[in-house]
Amino acid sequence: MSAKLILLGLLQESPMHGYEVKQRIEHEAMAEWAGVSYGAIYSALNKLARDGFVEKIGTEQVGKRPSRDVYRITESGRAEFLRLLRETLSTVAYQNDPVDIALRFAEALPAQEMRVLLEERKAMLEQGFQMLTEGKAGFAEGHQGTPYVEEGCLLFDHWLLRLEAELKWLQSVIARLEQGLLP
């Protein structure tokens, strides 16, 4: 669904060919946070065309480069985009975290080893938090004046708050381990 929402969203802004879509995804760093691979763009565009959500409006060729099909969103594509947008904004997607499963079986490890592993996890999360904090500042500076800078900063805030909550939770797990409340 992410690829469909992204492609329809970009094409509702303006017609473009697959390479332009790829460039926009790169420029907005969407591949890193939206789970869309560049290889999926063309097959997703073809499927959207088959489903009637986009249509090919021409072919471009610059110099000796390969020709590129240009797509635009259709009226049914706009309706589908708005449906997906509304559905995504109003739905909560709970994600399972493998650490929850590992905690269920944590008694198989000595308490000291578990503490070391949890401290390693905490250090990685703290490093990620620092990287995201710096990434947000760099994003805001590098995309100043663009129409999506605020949305991008909101994404960074969302990730940072989730990481902050994960760090607090992990600290409570470590504290319980130290208190002997966990095996």
C-alpha positions in Angstrom: 0.0 0.0 0.0 2.9 2.4 0.7 4.1 2.3 -2.9 0.6 2.9 -4.2 0.0 5.8 -1.9 3.4 7.4 -2.7 3.1 7.0 -6.5 -0.5 8.3 -6.6 0.5 11.1 -4.3 3.4 12.2 -6.4 1.5 11.9 -9.6 -1.4 13.9 -8.2 1.1 16.7 -7.8 2.2 16.5 -11.5 2.6 14.0 -14.4 6.1 12.4 -14.5 8.0 9.4 -15.7 9.4 6.6 -13.6 12.8 8.1 -13.3 11.3 11.4 -12.1 9.4 9.5 -9.5 12.7 7.8 -8.4 14.4 11.2 -8.2 11.6 12.6 -6.0 11.7 9.6 -3.7 15.5 10.1 -3.5 15.2 13.8 -2.9 12.7 13.4 -0.1 14.6 10.4 1.3 11.3 8.3 1.1 13.1 5.1 0.3 14.6 5.2 3.8 11.3 5.7 5.7 8.6 4.5 3.5 9.8 1.1 2.5 9.7 1.7 -1.2 12.5 0.2 -3.3 13.4 1.8 -6.6 12.9 -1.4 -8.4 9.3 -1.5 -7.4 8.5 1.8 -9.0 8.1 0.6 -12.6 6.1 -2.5 -11.7 3.9 -0.5 -9.4 3.3 2.2 -12.2 2.4 -0.6 -14.6 -0.1 -2.1 -12.2 -1.6 1.3 -11.4 -2.0 1.8 -15.2 -3.7 -1.6 -15.6 -6.0 -0.8 -12.7 -6.9 2.5 -14.3 -5.5 4.7 -11.6 -2.8 6.3 -13.9 -2.5 6.6 -17.6 0.4 7.0 -20.0 0.2 10.4 -21.7 3.4 10.2 -23.8 6.9 9.2 -24.2 10.0 11.3 -23.7 13.5 10.8 -25.0 16.5 13.0 -24.2 19.5 12.5 -26.4 20.6 8.8 -26.6 19.0 8.0 -23.3 16.2 5.4 -23.2 12.7 6.6 -23.9 10.6 7.2 -20.8 6.8 6.8 -20.5 5.1 9.8 -18.8 2.2 9.0 -16.5 -0.6 11.1 -15.0 -3.2 10.3 -12.4 -6.7 9.6 -13.5 -9.9 10.7 -11.8 -10.3 7.1 -10.4 -6.6 7.4 -9.3 -7.4 10.6 -7.4 -10.3 8.9 -5.7 -8.1 6.0 -4.8 -5.4 8.3 -3.5 -7.8 10.1 -1.3 -9.3 6.8 -0.1 -5.8 5.5 0.8 -4.8 8.8 2.4 -7.9 8.8 4.6 -7.6 5.1 5.5 -3.9 5.5 6.4 -4.4 8.6 8.5 -7.3 7.0 10.5 -5.8 3.5 11.0 -3.4 2.4 13.6 -0.9 -0.2 12.5 0.6 -2.1 15.4 3.9 -3.6 14.7 5.3 -6.6 16.4 8.8 -6.2 17.7 10.9 -9.4 17.9 12.4 -8.2 21.2 9.0 -9.0 22.8 9.4 -12.6 21.8 13.0 -12.7 23.1 11.9 -11.3 26.4 9.4 -14.1 26.8 12.3 -16.6 26.6 14.9 -14.5 28.4 15.1 -16.9 31.3 17.3 -19.1 29.1 20.1 -16.5 29.5 22.0 -15.7 32.7 20.9 -12.3 34.1 24.3 -10.7 33.6 24.4 -11.7 29.9 20.8 -10.4 29.4 21.8 -7.1 31.1 24.8 -6.7 28.7 22.6 -7.4 25.7 20.0 -5.0 26.8 22.6 -2.3 27.4 24.0 -2.9 23.9 20.5 -2.5 22.5 20.1 0.7 24.6 23.4 2.1 23.2 22.2 1.4 19.6 18.9 3.1 20.2 20.7 6.1 21.7 23.0 6.2 18.7 19.9 6.1 16.4 18.3 8.9 18.4 21.4 11.0 17.9 21.5 10.3 14.2 17.9 11.1 13.8 18.3 14.4 15.7 21.1 15.4 13.4 19.2 14.1 10.4 16.2 16.3 11.2 18.4 19.3 11.5 20.1 18.5 8.2 16.8 17.8 6.5 15.3 21.1 7.7 18.3 23.1 6.6 18.7 21.2 3.2 15.0 21.5 2.4 14.3 25.0 3.6 11.7 26.6 1.4 10.4 23.4 -0.1 6.7 22.6 0.2 7.2 19.4 2.2 9.8 20.6 4.8 7.2 20.7 7.6 5.9 17.2 6.8 9.4 15.9 6.8 10.1 17.4 10.2 6.9 15.9 11.5 8.2 12.5 10.3 11.5 13.0 12.2 9.5 14.0 15.3 7.4 10.9 15.0 10.5 8.6 14.8 12.3 10.5 17.6 9.3 10.2 20.0 9.0 6.5 19.2 12.7 6.0 19.9 12.4 8.0 23.1 9.5 5.8 24.3 11.5 2.7 23.3 14.5 4.0 25.4 12.3 4.6 28.4 10.7 1.2 28.2 14.1 -0.5 27.8 15.4 1.4 30.8 12.5 0.1 32.8 13.3 -3.5 31.6 16.9 -3.1 32.7 15.7 -1.7 36.1 13.5 -4.7 36.7 16.3 -7.0 35.8 18.5 -5.2 38.3 15.8 -5.5 40.9 15.6 -9.3 40.4 12.1 -9.1 39.0 13.1 -10.8 35.7 14.8 -14.2 35.6 
